[in-house]
Amino acid sequence: MIKYPPIKINLGLNVLRKREDGFHDLETLFLESGRFHDTLEIVTGDDYSRTMASLAARYGDRGGICDGDIPALAQGISENGKLMITVARAEGVDWDVRKDLCAKAYTLLDNDFNLPPAKIYLEKNSPVGAGLGGGSADAAYTLTMLNDICALGLSTEQLAGYAARLGSDCAFFIFGRPMFGEGRGEVLTPFELAVGIIDAGGTDDSLNGAGSSDTVTAVPGTGEHAEIKRPQYELQIVIPEGISVSTAEAYRGITPAIPEMRLKDVLARPVSEWKDLLVNDFEATVFKAHPELAAIKQSLYDSGAVYASMSGSGSALFALYERR
């Protein structure tokens, strides 16, 4: 089975308070984007891989080594010998693939269901350390694919529960639609934006979820229903070269606080007002350490963006442009 895990952006991110367990409570809106995606294949038993030969040809022609002696293609086998994982990345695989989130997802289900031996092949195309959740998407897709391949019968809610144990934003990718995140980001509720966001350069036309349309139903003060046209905005994503931000770095020095206007209320305002109201709290610490990111955000506004922000803990930034 082959799937293509996407990325996400955060529309607003308020860090509300630090919890006794060391985590932070936050509120954010997750939107899925096809602007970048990985390629993930899982095979069990003696099934034949449709991607391994291609990965070996494309990433092994340089001896599998990138600049700085980092392997472009890395393989590992779990301690119990049940899982072999192969990861390929043009910029190099500088982590122990046996500890990749995909491997952790397999182990999590194996502990409960005694899965058959499997092989995972992952081609990383999504940026690493950019706040776009590519690794979380890989883990979530691993869970859903194993659920299908092994006929585990897990519901969406059960899969989301497993995903939340792997990472704060993993559960979002189980649903494939806009979700409002609370708690660590794992407490999710469906959310319908009053605007349409078109994913420029992505594989999907809209970030508003499957089945969404260009119109929304309004309920005026008269109590009558009316169909109104959904304003349209185009999403652009910028990946700053050579800048990677860890979540720990983003949290360092941040001051949690309850905002005067809560995020859901801000999202209900016109997009033209988001510039001054829709905030990503991580920008305060990340921009201080990487002022070039603040300059990129300003350049997006200078180019005509209606709204621009950093995604998650950074370093990626995105902008919304009005479609006329």
Buried (B, 14 or more C-beta within 10 A) or exposed (E): BEBBBBBBBBBBBBBBEBEEEEBBBBBBBBBBBBBBBBBBBBBBEEEEBEBBEBBBEBBBEEEBBBEEEBBBBBBBBBEEEBBBBBBBBEEBBEBEBBEBBBBBBBBBBBEEBEBEBBBBBBBBBBBBBBBBBBBBBBBBBBBBBBBEBBEBEBEEEBBBBBBBEBBBBBBBBBBBBBBBBBBBBBBBEEBEBBBBBBBBEBEBEBBBBEEBEEEBEEEEEEEEEEEEEBBBBBBBBBBBEEBBBEBEBBBEEBEBEEBEEEBEEBBEBEBEEBEEBBBBBBBBBBBEBBEEBBEBBEBBEEEEBBBBBBBBBBBBBBBBBBEE
